[in-house]
Amino acid sequence: MLPEKIRLLDVSIGNAEQAGQLIRASTYEFRYLRPDPEQATVALLMPPSQRLTWQDGDLFPAMDQNLPEGDLFMRIRELYPKQAMTPMHLLALVGRNGIGRLGYSLPDMQAPPIPRMLSKNELLRTPYTPELFNDLVMAYLSTGAGIAGMQPKIMVPDRPTVPIPSLIVKAGSPAYSGLAANEYLCLTAARTAGIETPSFELSDDGQLLVLDRFDLLVHDDGQVERLGFEDIAALAGLRVRDVLSDRKYQGSYQRVAELLRQLQLPMVNLHRFFEQVAFSIMVRNGDAHLKNFGLLYRSRAEIWLSPLFDVVTTSIYPYARSPGGPLLEDRTLALKLFAGKHHTKAYPTTEELLDFGRRICGVSQPAHVLERIAQAMKNTLQGAVGDGRIPKSLLAAMSNAWALGLAHVK
């Protein structure tokens, strides 16, 4: 059990142990412990070169972004039914396992033992059962709970030389049949189109999607570099945990592009952002919200757009706005394409999408991007016909959904 109250956590940044402290009193306070303005920053907008002590009335967005939510949060509550579960408690459970380079620990607390290593090949060969996934969650939580999100997913160790989880494992659920295979097809189409994605594989039974973490770089000498990561919601100062999770659906892709410009990222990142937005639109992914885009960085001078991740054809899954309510089809985007009150979340016309690419993202020939994506989608559907891991009913549903996206290319 964790302490009933946690007022102080040591914070590591990459390989720098105890680089700072997070203090919870009447407000949240983060202190850099080393008076070195050149040290690694805890967040892009909280550099030590500005000041060494930062305060906020709520948890800092760069830390809030990794608080477990959804399925993982409910599993934690089941494991700790009588435990207070404040953001400080959740960060203590996150430990060093969160996406990005921040780690949290109680002062003077010994590191937990590393569980048995699970290789990627072992995971891919193992038939899926709910018990298997529960076992993986338990093994993962023994070292910390570090990945947020609504879909059941965990990170598990892979390489013995990496003392933190290096794989993300995703499974479907009764409400979203074939979800792992769905995302596998989406990522395959994206990779075929030349869009950067994490490395990924589908298990032999098609029930687990196994991805390499994109925030870890393993160099030739075996050293592991942890990159900084902040999603767009965090960079926009939005806390999205618990009842406030709808905030990640507020805004527009135009405002995201403008944020990338404000951060003075090279234009190639705007071009890549257009690819990601266009792809999500064409595969009918209605869940491309603010937490599903992010930036990786080493320093304020070296920032780039993260690979495409968490992309699923959501339009094939009916949903209800309230328990017992009528089932509805997902026919809208997660965000508006353009900013402004008169714009909506409706899927854009081809002309609107091309205008977004050209005017907002600076892409000189956006039609060529759509053609490249469309051809990759067709190739992916054709290649999946003989794949026994892909249910025929899922492939038929996704083919129908993708036909709407393919209509953007005449």
Secondary structure, DSSP 8 states (H G I E B T S, - for coil): ---S---EEEEEETTEEEEEEEEESSSEEEEESS--TTS--SSTTS-TTT-SEEEESS--HHHHTTS--HHHHHHHHHHSTTS---HHHHHHHHTT-SSSSEEEE-TT-----------HHHHHHS---HHHHHHHHHHHHTT------SS-EEEE---TT-SS--EEEEE-BTTBTTHHHHHHHHHHHHHHTT-----EEE-TTS-EEEEE-TTEEE-TTS-EEE-EEEEHHHHTT---SGGGGGGGGSSBHHHHHHHHHHTT--HHHHHHHHHHHHHHHHTT-TT--GGG-EEEEEETTEEEE----S---GGGS-B-SSTT---B---B-SSBSS-STT--SB---HHHHHHIIIIIS--S-HHHHHHHHHHHHHHHHHHHTT-TTS-HHHHHHHHHHHHHHHTT--
